Amino acid sequence: GNLKDAKKIAEEFIEVVDKNDAEALTALLHPDMLQYVNLGESLIPFKAADFINMVAEKKIGGTPRSIKHVAANIIRNGAAYVVLQAVSHEYDFMYQISLAKKDGSWIIVGIMADIIKV
């Protein structure tokens, strides 16, 4: 997987959450992935399974967001990061997505999300 592939996976992450597609989301995330959400004064950790369940139960996601690539880099052979901005009518998300190479393709191993109200 090259940088283009890593960016594609990061973009897919946004799209599948927006579609509440828990099955597709599961395929993108390492089972031990952690997502930290910075919202106001709160920093909230989500384990992969909890996040997937919330998407499946439509507690989060389901709203289309426009995506803008901010930065991306391969740190070294098997590690990369992608910074994306995803904006809905209600919230502005800034994501830093960490990816690792597993069996030749990229998988999301960590997410830092900073969210502000639009």
C-alpha positions in Angstrom: 0.0 0.0 0.0 1.2 3.5 -0.9 0.2 6.9 0.3 -2.7 7.1 -2.2 -4.1 3.9 -0.7 -3.7 5.2 2.9 -5.6 8.4 1.9 -8.3 6.2 0.3 -8.8 4.1 3.5 -9.1 7.3 5.6 -11.7 8.7 3.2 -13.6 5.5 3.2 -13.7 5.6 7.0 -15.6 8.9 6.8 -17.9 7.6 4.1 -18.9 4.4 5.9 -19.6 6.2 9.2 -21.8 8.7 7.2 -23.7 5.7 5.7 -23.9 3.9 9.0 -22.3 0.9 7.4 -20.9 -1.0 10.4 -19.8 -4.0 8.4 -17.6 -1.9 6.1 -16.3 0.1 9.1 -15.2 -3.1 10.8 -13.1 -4.0 7.8 -11.2 -0.7 8.0 -10.4 -0.7 11.8 -7.9 -2.8 13.7 -9.9 -4.6 16.4 -7.8 -2.9 19.1 -8.0 0.5 17.6 -8.7 3.5 19.9 -10.4 6.7 18.8 -10.0 9.8 21.0 -12.7 12.4 20.6 -11.9 16.0 21.7 -15.2 17.7 22.2 -15.2 20.9 24.2 -13.6 20.2 27.5 -14.0 16.4 27.1 -11.5 13.9 25.7 -13.5 10.7 25.2 -11.9 7.4 24.2 -13.8 4.9 22.1 -12.7 1.3 21.6 -13.1 -0.1 18.0 -16.0 -2.4 19.0 -17.9 0.3 20.9 -17.5 2.7 18.0 -18.7 0.1 15.5 -21.7 -0.7 17.7 -22.6 3.0 18.0 -22.5 3.3 14.2 -24.6 0.1 13.7 -27.2 1.4 16.2 -27.2 4.8 14.4 -26.2 6.6 17.6 -23.4 8.3 15.6 -22.9 8.9 11.9 -25.6 8.9 9.2 -25.0 12.5 8.2 -23.1 13.2 5.0 -20.0 15.2 5.4 -17.8 17.0 2.8 -14.2 15.8 3.0 -11.0 17.8 2.6 -7.5 16.3 2.7 -5.3 18.4 5.0 -2.1 16.3 5.2 -0.8 12.8 4.7 2.6 11.1 5.0 4.2 7.7 5.1 6.2 7.8 8.3 8.1 4.7 7.3 7.5 1.5 5.5 4.5 0.2 7.6 3.2 3.4 9.2 1.3 6.4 7.8 -1.0 9.2 9.0 -3.7 11.1 7.2 -5.3 14.4 8.4 -8.8 15.0 7.1 -11.5 17.6 7.7 -15.0 16.3 7.5 -17.8 18.9 7.7 -21.6 18.4 8.1 -24.3 21.0 8.5 -23.8 20.6 12.2 -20.2 19.7 13.1 -16.7 20.3 11.8 -14.5 17.2 12.4 -10.7 17.3 12.2 -9.3 13.8 12.1 -5.7 12.6 12.5 -5.8 8.9 11.4 -3.0 6.6 12.1 -2.6 3.6 9.8 -0.4 0.5 9.8 0.3 -2.0 7.1 -1.1 -5.4 7.7 -0.8 -8.2 5.1 0.2 -5.6 2.5 -2.6 -3.2 3.0 -3.4 -0.3 5.3 -5.6 -0.6 8.4 -6.6 2.1 10.8 -4.9 1.7 14.2 -5.7 5.0 15.9 -7.8 8.1 15.4 -7.7 11.5 17.1 -10.8 13.5 16.3 -11.3 17.2 17.2 -14.9 18.3 16.8 -16.5 21.8 16.9 -20.0 22.9 16.3 -20.5 24.7 13.0 
